Amino acid sequence: MALGSPWLALGILLVFWAPIWTLAVVLRASRSLALTVQLAGLLGLILVLALHVSVGDPAAYWSQLLDPLRQTLLADGLMQADASQSLFDEVARRMTGLFTAALVLQLLASLFIARWWQAALYHPGGFGEEFRALRLAPGLGAATLILAIWSSVAGAGSLATDLLPVLGMLLILQGLAVVHWLVQAQTLRRGWLVALYVLLVLFMPQMGLFIAGVGLVDIWADIRARVAQRASGPR
């Protein structure tokens, strides 16, 4: 009623709630958080491919959408014309991947909150156990490395550059799962976890890459199993 059109409401419902509902159904049926997270990543990859196919040049599409904001900043004297053009061109080239990664993170955050609430009612601490055990498939790590190499060659605005942030977001979640596990196992103090999130907010690109690197290493090295084995000592 507020939007004045049922079609707009239906569109919002499909864009925001249908994917979350789908992920919730998969999580309930499979009881696998890793499978559900990877499905969310697959939806993100499909969205990136769909944008490339539908608009042809995503960078030009985003540049057109962002230009009114650039004009407003120029009119207010907050930016210079040359600097604003180069900055907004760079943002437009990376906007598809960043937007899709943010959307995937939003979907998973909504799902995690719902699962946390549900576990608090029926199995207190259950979501924490599932998240700390999160471990993605080795194929995802290999795909990330391939996309990283492809992206370094193709440059900003390429399909690889737009796909890479989606997989990087999944690796960040796995890296966070490793850190939470280490804190739970008392290998790290809880203060390290607080400091990590503070640094993640203040220095997102650098810390995001670092945590994603931890998640990527964990796919093959299985840091949690190695630490648990070392803590148990020789038998």
N, C-alpha and C positions, 0 to 999 in steps of 0.2 A: 504493500500500500504506500509506503514511503517513497519508493522509487517511481511509482506511477505507472509501472508496466510489469505484467507478470513475466515477460520474456527476459527482462533484466534480472529479475529475481531468480529465474530458472538458470540463467547463465552463471550467476554467482554460485548457485547451489552446485552446479555441475563442476565448476572450476575448483572450488575450495572444498566442498564436502564429499563429492563422489570419490575422489582419490583417497581421502582419509578413510572413508567407509570401506573401500576396496582393500586397503592395507590392513584395516582392523579385521576384516573377514579372513584374510590370508594368515594373519598372526594367530587368530583363534583356531584356524584349521590346522596349521602347520606347527604351532607352538615353537616357532623358530624366529627369534628376533633378527638373526643374521639374514635369513631368507627374505624377511619383510623389508629390511633396510636395503638389500640389494634390489628388490623389486621397485622400491621408491627411486633408486638410482636409475633403473632401466626406464621408468616413466619419464625421468628427467632427460635421459639421452634421446628418447623418442620425441620429446618436445623440442629439443634442439634441432634434430633432423627435420621435424615438421616445419619449424620456422625457416630453415634454410631452403626447403623445397617450396614453401608457400610464398615467401617474399623475395627469394632470389639473392638479395644482398641485405643481410640483416643489419650491417653497419649503417647503410643508407636509411634503412627503416627507422632505426633508433635515432639517428642524427636528425631526422625530420621531427620525431616526437620531442626530442630534447631542445630543439632550436628555440621554441618560445621561452624556455627557462633561460637560455643563453642571452636572448634579447632583453629579458627582464633584468638580468645582471648587468648588461651593458648600459641599459637606460638608467639604472641606479648608480652607475659609476663604480661598481664593485670589481669589475674586471676590464682589461683592455681587449680590444678587438682581436689582435693577433694571438695573444695568449689564450683567450677564451676559445678561439676556433681550434687551435691545436689541442687544447685540453679536452674539449667536447668531442673532437674527432677520435681521440684515443679512448675516451669513455664509451663512445658508440661502438667502436670495434670490439670492445670486451663486454658489452652490456648483455648480450645474449647468454653467455656462459654464466656471468655473475647473477643475472636475474633468475635463471633456471636453477642454479645451485641454491640461491636463497629460497626459492619456492619449494625445493625438495627438503631443505632444512625446516621450513615452516610446517610442511606436512608431517615430517618425522617428529618434530617437537610437539605437535598436537597429539600425535599417536602416543608418544612417550608419556605425556601428561595424563592422558586417558588410562593408559596401562598402569601407571603409578597409582592413580586413584582406585582403579579396580583391584590392584594387588593390596592396597591398604585396607580394603574391605574384607577380602577373602584370603589373602596370603601376604601378610605384612613382610616387607623386605624382598618380596619376590621379584619385583622389577629391577631392584638393585643387583640381584644375583644374575638376572638375565643380561643386563647391560654390561656388567663387569666381565661376562663370559663372551661378549660379542667378538666374533672373529670371522672376517670376510673370506671369500674364496680366493685361492691363489690366482685364478684367472683374472680376477679384478685387478690384482696388483700388476700382472703382466700387461693388461690393457692400459693401465695408467702409465707405465714406463713407455709403451709404444706411442701413446698419445703425447707424452712429454717430449719425446724425440721428434715426432712429427710436427708438434707445435713450434719447437725451436727452429725448425727449417722453414715452415710455412709462414710463421709470424702471426701477429694479432689480426683478428678478423677471420681467420681460417676456421674450418670446421673442427679441426683438432683443438684449437685454442678454446672454442666454445664448449666442446665436450669435456675437456680436462677438469674444469672447476667442479663439475657434478661428481666425478669420481673422487676428486680431491676432498670434497665435503664428506663423503663416506669414509675416507681414510682418517679424517679428523675425528670422526666419531669413534673409530677403532682405537686411535691414539688416546682419546679421552678414556675409553674403556680400560686400556692398559694402566693409565695413571690411577684411575679409581680402584682398580684391582690391587695395585701396589700399596695404596693407602689402606685399603681394607685388610691386606695381609701384613700391615704394620711395617712394610719395607720402607715406606715414606711417611713422614709426619703429615697430619691433616693440613698444616700450614702451607705445605707445598701445593696442595690442591687449590687452596684459596688464592695463593700467589699466581698459580697457573691461569686461573680464570681472569684475574685482574690484568695480567699481561696479555691475555688473549683479546680482551676488550681494548686495551690501550695500543697494542701493537699487532693488530689483526693479521696483516699480510705475512709478517715475519714469523709470528708465533703459529699462525695457521699452517705455514709450510713446515715448521719444526714438528708440530704434532702430527701432521699428515705423514711426515717422514717416519715418525715412531710407529704409526699404524702400518705403513708400508713394510717396514722391517719386521714387524710382528707377524705379518702374514706368513713369512717363511721361517723366521727365527723362533717364533712362539715364545716371546719374552716371559710370559706368565708361567709357562710350564718349566722353563729353565730356572726361574727364580724359585718356584715351588720345590723343584728337585734339589737345588742348592740348599734351601732352607731345611729340607728334611734330612740332609746329611747322608753320608755313606751308610749303607745297610750291611 
